[in-house]
Amino acid sequence: MNGFTLNGRMTVMTLKPAPIQIELLGYPFTTGVAEIDYLLLDPDIQPENPEWLVEEPLLMPHSWISFGDFGPEPISERTPFERNGMVTFGTLNNPYKYTREMIATWAEIMCAVPKSRFLVVRPECASMAFCTNFAKVMAQNGIGADRLNFVNNHTMPLPHLTYYDEMDISLDTFPVTGGTTTCDSLWMGVSVVSLYGPSLHQRVSASILKKAGLSELCVTTREDYIRIAVEFAEDRETCEFLSVNLRPKLQSSRLGDTEGWTRDFEALMEEVVRKHDMV
């Protein structure tokens, strides 16, 4: 469940300690390790070209992930726009996913939404170099530093999810999309606009959004990403409606159906066992 992420144990997997090995969740792409037999996916997240995977796709019928509850973190009764009179875009995604084109795209969205602000919440905001470089690319694309707000969430005595109360719309990273941050955002009533592509690492957020009934926020072109973000920012009625209704919508969706996910997973594992004559 870790892949090539922190504290992963990929070397162990290469030794084939189990007759059938399955990868799930922590690393959004093929491991390239032939000893891993399957990669657990669903129809929305599997890459368009199966040849991009060393592992065999093992498809859950509805959703490859599920969660029941992120805790009762309260959501503000008033959106940031209602409190401040301006739209606040934002992200809590890891900066290793940032590209110049992506930041330029965010700037183009902000240029089309007058007086809008952008909030970056990351521990990397403690770095002057990070903030300066981010602001520099924004400035090159027409957005001044006065419209940016950097928050180091490791020095603030606030719960992690609280920061989403300061955003109207979360702009997803690309080509590597969010995952946990997308779930966090929706749980806190903040819609996520995502640009997705043909490969697995480009489809994580789209899979989540589609399960939550928000397919209209998933697009395949940069132009549509900009258009949807701007249109959504201008649609105050929908934004305010979703800020109240996203959490129950999420809980009643395929993502929130933990019992259904468990039944699907058990049935799939039984199928794998039968396929490999392990009974």
C-alpha positions in Angstrom: 0.0 0.0 0.0 3.0 2.3 -0.1 4.7 1.7 -3.5 7.7 4.1 -3.8 6.5 6.4 -1.1 7.9 7.2 2.3 8.6 4.0 4.4 7.6 1.7 1.5 8.9 -1.9 1.5 9.2 -2.5 -2.2 12.4 -4.6 -1.8 10.4 -7.1 0.3 7.9 -7.4 -2.5 10.6 -8.3 -5.0 11.4 -11.3 -2.9 7.8 -12.6 -3.4 6.9 -13.4 0.2 3.3 -14.2 -0.8 2.1 -16.4 -3.8 -0.1 -13.5 -5.0 0.8 -9.9 -4.4 -1.5 -6.9 -5.0 -0.7 -3.2 -4.9 -3.3 -0.7 -3.7 -3.6 3.0 -3.0 -0.4 4.6 -1.9 1.4 5.0 -5.2 -0.6 6.1 -8.3 1.2 4.2 -11.0 2.7 0.8 -11.9 5.6 -0.2 -9.7 7.4 -1.8 -12.6 8.0 -4.8 -10.3 7.1 -8.1 -12.1 6.7 -9.9 -8.8 3.6 -7.9 -8.0 0.7 -9.6 -9.7 -2.2 -7.1 -9.6 -2.9 -3.5 -9.2 -6.3 -2.8 -7.6 -8.2 -0.2 -9.6 -11.7 0.8 -10.7 -13.1 1.6 -14.2 -12.6 5.4 -13.7 -9.0 5.3 -12.6 -7.5 2.5 -14.7 -5.2 4.0 -17.4 -6.4 4.0 -21.0 -3.5 1.9 -22.1 -3.0 -1.4 -20.1 0.5 -1.7 -21.5 1.5 1.1 -19.1 1.1 -1.3 -16.2 3.5 -4.2 -15.4 0.8 -5.5 -13.0 -2.5 -6.9 -14.2 -5.4 -4.5 -13.5 -7.7 -5.9 -10.9 -11.0 -4.0 -11.1 -13.3 -3.2 -8.3 -16.8 -2.9 -9.8 -17.6 0.5 -8.3 -14.8 2.2 -6.4 -11.2 1.3 -5.7 -11.3 3.2 -2.4 -13.8 3.9 0.4 -14.0 5.9 3.6 -16.7 6.3 6.2 -15.8 9.4 8.1 -13.1 12.1 8.4 -14.3 13.2 11.8 -16.9 15.9 12.8 -14.8 18.9 11.9 -17.4 21.7 11.6 -17.8 23.6 8.4 -18.3 27.4 8.5 -21.9 28.5 8.0 -20.6 31.3 5.7 -18.3 30.7 2.7 -15.1 32.7 2.4 -16.8 34.7 -0.4 -19.6 35.6 1.9 -17.2 36.7 4.6 -14.7 38.5 2.4 -16.5 39.5 -0.7 -14.0 37.8 -3.0 -13.4 34.3 -4.4 -10.6 32.4 -2.7 -9.0 29.6 -4.7 -6.6 27.3 -3.0 -4.6 24.1 -2.6 -3.1 21.9 0.1 -1.5 19.6 -2.5 2.2 18.7 -2.2 4.5 21.1 -4.2 6.3 18.2 -5.9 3.2 18.2 -8.1 3.6 21.8 -9.1 4.7 22.8 -12.6 5.1 26.2 -14.3 2.3 25.4 -16.7 0.0 24.5 -13.8 0.8 27.7 -11.9 0.3 29.7 -15.1 -3.1 28.1 -15.5 -4.1 29.0 -12.0 -3.0 32.6 -12.7 -5.1 32.6 -15.9 -8.2 31.6 -13.9 -7.5 34.3 -11.3 -7.1 36.9 -14.1 -10.6 36.0 -15.3 -12.1 36.3 -11.7 -11.5 39.9 -10.6 -10.2 40.4 -7.0 -9.9 36.6 -6.5 -7.2 35.4 -4.1 -5.1 32.2 -3.9 -4.3 30.4 -0.7 -1.4 27.9 -0.5 -1.4 25.9 2.7 1.7 23.7 3.1 4.6 23.3 5.5 6.8 24.3 2.6 5.5 27.8 3.0 8.1 28.2 5.7 10.6 28.4 2.8 11.2 31.9 1.5 12.5 30.3 -1.7 9.3 28.3 -2.3 7.0 31.3 -1.7 9.2 33.6 -3.8 9.4 31.2 -6.8 5.7 30.6 -6.7 4.9 34.3 -6.6 7.4 34.9 -9.4 5.6 32.5 -11.8 2.3 34.0 -10.8 3.6 37.5 -11.4 4.9 36.5 -14.9 1.3 35.6 -15.6 -0.4 38.7 -14.3 -1.1 38.0 -10.6 0.6 40.1 -8.0 1.9 39.0 -4.7 -0.9 40.9 -2.9 -3.4 38.3 -4.2 -1.5 35.4 -2.7 -1.5 34.0 0.8 1.0 31.4 2.1 0.3 29.5 5.3 2.6 27.1 7.0 0.1 24.7 8.6 2.8 23.1 10.7 3.2 26.2 12.8 -0.5 27.0 13.3 -2.4 25.4 16.2 -5.3 24.5 14.0 -6.8 21.1 12.9 -5.7 20.2 9.4 -9.2 20.3 7.8 -9.9 23.7 9.2 -7.9 25.4 6.4 -10.5 24.3 3.8 -12.9 26.7 5.5 -10.8 29.5 4.0 -11.3 28.3 0.4 -14.2 28.6 -2.0 -12.8 26.4 -4.7 -9.9 23.9 -4.6 -7.8 23.9 -7.8 -6.4 20.4 -8.4 -2.8 19.9 -9.5 -1.9 18.4 -12.8 -0.6 16.2 -14.4 -0.2 14.5 -11.0 -3.6 15.0 -9.3 -4.6 15.1 -5.7 -6.1 12.1 -3.9 -6.3 12.6 -0.1 -6.5 16.3 -0.6 -9.4 15.9 -2.9 -11.3 13.8 -0.3 -10.4 16.3 2.4 -11.7 19.2 0.3 -15.0 17.5 -0.5 -15.5 16.5 3.1 -15.2 20.2 4.1 -17.7 21.4 1.5 -15.1 22.7 -1.0 -15.5 21.7 -4.6 -12.4 20.5 -6.6 -11.8 21.3 -10.2 -9.6 18.7 -11.8 -7.8 18.2 -15.1 -7.4 14.5 -15.9 -5.6 12.5 -18.5 -5.0 9.0 -19.9 -2.6 7.7 -17.2 -3.3 6.5 -13.7 -1.6 9.4 -11.9 -3.7 11.8 -13.9 -7.0 10.2 -12.9 -7.1 9.9 -9.1 -9.1 13.0 -8.4 -11.4 12.3 -11.4 -12.2 8.9 -10.0 -13.1 10.4 -6.6 -15.2 13.2 -8.1 -17.1 10.9 -10.4 -18.0 8.6 -7.4 -19.2 11.7 -5.6 -21.5 12.7 -8.4 -19.3 15.6 -9.5 -18.3 14.6 -13.0 -18.9 18.1 -14.3 -15.8 19.2 -12.4 -13.6 16.8 -14.2 -12.3 17.9 -17.6 -9.7 16.7 -20.1 -8.3 20.0 -21.5 -6.6 23.0 -20.0 -9.1 25.3 -21.7 -12.0 23.5 -20.1 -10.2 23.4 -16.7 -10.0 27.2 -16.9 -13.6 27.6 -18.1 -15.1 25.3 -15.5 -13.2 27.0 -12.6 -14.2 30.5 -13.8 -17.9 29.5 -14.3 -18.0 27.8 -11.0 -16.5 30.8 -9.2 -19.2 33.0 -10.7 -22.0 30.6 -9.8 -22.3 31.7 -6.2 -25.6 29.9 -5.6 -24.1 26.5 -6.6 -21.0 27.1 -4.5 -23.0 28.0 -1.5 -25.3 25.0 -1.9 -22.4 22.6 -2.2 -20.6 24.0 0.8 -23.5 22.7 2.9 -24.4 19.6 0.9 -21.1 18.1 -0.2 -20.4 16.2 3.0 -23.8 14.3 3.1 -23.5 13.9 -0.7 -20.1 12.2 -0.1 -21.4 10.0 2.7 -24.2 8.7 0.6 -22.1 8.1 -2.5 -20.1 5.0 -3.5 -17.1 6.5 -1.6 -19.1 6.5 1.6 -20.5 3.0 1.2 -17.9 1.1 3.3 -20.0 -2.0 3.7 -20.6 -2.2 -0.1 -16.9 -1.7 -0.7 -16.1 -4.5 1.7 -18.5 -6.9 0.0 -17.0 -6.0 -3.4 -13.5 -6.4 -2.1 -14.2 -9.8 -0.5 -15.9 -11.1 -3.7 -12.9 -9.9 -5.8 -10.4 -11.6 -3.5 -12.4 -14.8 -3.6 -12.3 -14.6 -7.4 -8.5 -14.2 -7.3 -8.2 -17.2 -5.0 -10.3 -19.4 -7.3 -8.4 -18.2 -10.4 -5.1 -19.3 -8.9 -6.5 -22.6 -7.6 -5.6 -21.7 -4.0 -8.6 -23.5 -2.4 
